[in-house]
Amino acid sequence: MNGPLIIIGGHEDKEGERRILRAIAEAVGGGKLVIATVASHEPEGYFETYKEAFAPLGLTDLVELYVADRVESFSEETLAPLADACGIFFTGGDQLRISSQIGDTPIERMVRDIHARGGVVAGTSAGAAFMSEIMLTKGASGETHRIGDLRMAPGLGLVPDAIIDQHFAERGRIGRLLGAVAQNPRVVGIGIDEDTAVVMRGDSFSVIGAGGVYVADGQNVTHSNISEAKPDRALSMHGVVLHVLSAGDTFEMSTRTPGFGGNEP
């Protein structure tokens, strides 16, 4: 049975209650967690920060995975920590760096193996964006979406038929997520606030953390101007459905149905 996916909107709490990190620690269950800092061009300090954050939660068997250049993704030395890992956690940085360095390499295949044997795969910020089938790599934040201002690439694909964005409310990314859904109406757009995560098991996910999760469903869109030739034109899109979820709420991906989980703190 596939393990859980814990997909975080960035800036998760590392000093207080640490609800999201606690969920990762519980999923690992005392085994080894690989901290993959490959998204960063300058990874110094990332591993140490998470080592300190996880220690009070009883998770101390941590090992860092960093790939300075793609050739290292084929190295036995690089791959060794993944063989008996109970989980892997992708930290923040640049999601395109993750896909370009480990995409279609033994590392990617071993990440899939961890997931397939019941291990947890987690990611924050860029590590969250990398989880979906289609990955947002560029797009303006905090302003009206222009139909030419968006770049996407293939992601890891552990969340099929989805596009994931992060730092969502904090950086005003609703426009670019809707633009991505307009380009790909069959997929679900999932925007995750900071210190917030979705915990996906099978075909459904639940929300944990302090903020919101925004689910854009474009399957019944009746009109959009996304295919127009003028890249500076503002997006027009009719019939899109937007769900806003908070801690305890759930969402079924196959039926695109939200569920109320109660008033969790």
N, C-alpha and C positions, 0 to 999 in steps of 0.2 A: 504493500500500500504506500502511495506517495506520502511524503511528510508534509508538514505545513509550510506555507509561505508567509513570511512576516514582512510586510511592505510598508516602509516608514517615510513620512513626508519631510524628514530632515529635522535637525536640531532636537532630537529626542532628549528627554530629561536624563542626565547622567549623575545627578547629585541628590535628588529628593526621593520620591517614591519609586521612580524608575520603572513604571508599569510596563513600558514596552520592552526594555532590556530584561525585565523579570520574565516576561513571556518567552523571550528567546532562551534565557537560562533554563526555564522549566522545560522547554521543548528539547533542549540538548540533554537534559537529565543527568548531568554529572560527567558527560563524555567530553570529547575534544571539540572545540569550536575553532575553525579557521577564520581569522580576520583578514579579509582580502582588501588591501589598500590600493589595488591596481588602478582605481579611478583617478588617483591623484598623481600629478606630475612631481610633487614634492611630498612624499608620504611621511616624512619624519614627524614623530609625535602622535600620529593617529593610533598606532597600536598601543602605545603606552597609555593613552587616554582611555581606551576601552578596557585595557587590562585593569586599570584602577576602578573603572565604573562597574565592571562585572564582579570584582573580588568580593564586595559585601553581599552579593547574591549567591555566593558559594560556587561560582564558576571560575575556576582558576587554570584549567587546562586549555590554554589559548596558544595559538601559533600564528605567526603572520605569513601571509602570502602576498608577495609583490613581484610584478613582472616589469622590469625596466625596458625590455625590448621583447617583441613577439617570439623570438627564437627561444627565450627562456620557458615559454609555455610547453615546450617539447622536452624539457630537461627532467630526468628522473629525480634529481634533487629537488626541483620545484614541485613535482607531483607527489612526492613521498608523504607530506602531511595530510593529503586528501584521502589517502587510502583507508584510514581507519577513523576519519572524522565523523562526528555525529551531526555536524552542521557547518554552514559557511555563512559569513556575514560580510556583505559588500558595503564598504564605507563610501563617503561622498567624494565628489570631485567632478569628473567629466565622463558622462556615460559613453560617449563615443570612444574614449580611451579604453574602457572595459571591452567593448565589442571588437575594437580593432586589434587589441593585444591578445585576447583569449578566444575570440569567436572561431568556431570550427577547429579547435585544438584539443589535445588531450585534457587540458584543464576544463574546458566547457563540458566535455563528455563525462568527466569525473564529478562535476557539479550536478549534472543530470542523474548520475548514479547515486549520489548522496540523497537527492530528492526521492528517487525511485525506491530506495531501501528504507525510507521512513525518516530520513534526516531532515532537519529544518534548513531552509534557504531563506536568508533575510537580507534586506538591503535598505539603506537609507539614502535619501537625496538621489544622487546619480545612480546609486545601487538599486534604488526603487525603480527608476525609469528603465533600467536595463532588464527588469523582470518580464516586461510585456512583449507581445509578439511584434508590435510596432513601437519603436522608440522615438520619442521626441528628442531632437538634438539641438534645435535652434528655433527661437521664436520670441518676439518682443513680449515683455511683461508690462502690466499696468496701463495698457492703453487699448483703444479700439483695434481689433484684429484686422490687418490688411491681408488680403487673400494670397499675396505673394510672399509674405513674411513668415515662412515656416519650413523647417527642414526635418525630415524623418529618416530613420534607418531601421533595419531589422534588429530586434532585441533578442534576449535569451529565449523568449517564447514559452516560459513556464506558465504564464497567464495568457492563454490563447484568446483571440478576438477581443483584445483590449489595448488601450493606450493609457499609460500612467504618467501623470505629472505630479510634481512635488513642490514644497514651499508655496502651496497653492494660494490661499487667501493672503498670506503675507506679501507675496510678490504680484498679486493681481493677475493670475494666469488663466482666468475664465475664458478670455477671448481666444487665446491660442489653443486651449483644449477644444473649444467649440470648432475652431478652424480645422483641427486635426480630425474631429468627428465628421465634419462636412466633407472632408476628403475621403473618409473611410466610414460611411454610414453603417456598415455591418458590425463595426467594433463598438465596444463600450468605452467611453472616456472616463477615467477615474482620476480625480484631483484630490490630493491628500495634503492637509494642513501640516504645519510643523508640530512636533511632539504628538503625532497622531499616526496610527497604523491600521492597516487592514490585515487580519489574520485569515488567510485563505486555506480552507480544507476542502478538497474536492472541487465541487462546482459552486461553492458559496463562500462568502467571507463575512466576518464580523468586525466591528470597529472597536478599537481601544485607544485610549489617550485623551488629550485635552481639547482637541480641535474637531474640525468637521471633515467629512469626506463627501465629495460632490461627484455624482454619477450622471454623465450625459449620455442619453440614449437617442440615437439618430435613426432607428429603424423605421420610424413613421414620418420622417422628414418629407415634406411635400415640395419644397423648393430650396435651392441654395444657388448662389452665384459664384461658387468656388472655382468653377471651370472657366470663368471669364479671363480674357487675355490681359486685363489691366491689373498689374500686381499691387497698385496702391489703392485699389477700390476697397472700401469697408465691407466686411462680411455681411451678407444677408442670408438668413436661414429660418425657415418656417417649420413648425411642427416638432422641434426637438423637445425632449422631455428631460428635465433636470431634477434629480433627487438629491436632497441634502440629508446626510446621515451623521449621527454622533455616537458616542460610546454606547455599546450594547446593541445598536442597530445591526441588521444583517442585510445581505443582498444575494439573491440567487442569480447567477450569471446566465444560465440557460433560459430561464423564463423572464429575466430582467425585472425581477420583483423584489422590492424592498420589504423589510420586516422590522417591526418595532420591538426593541429588546428591553424596554423598561428604562427608568430614569437612573442610569448609572452615574456615579459622581465623576 
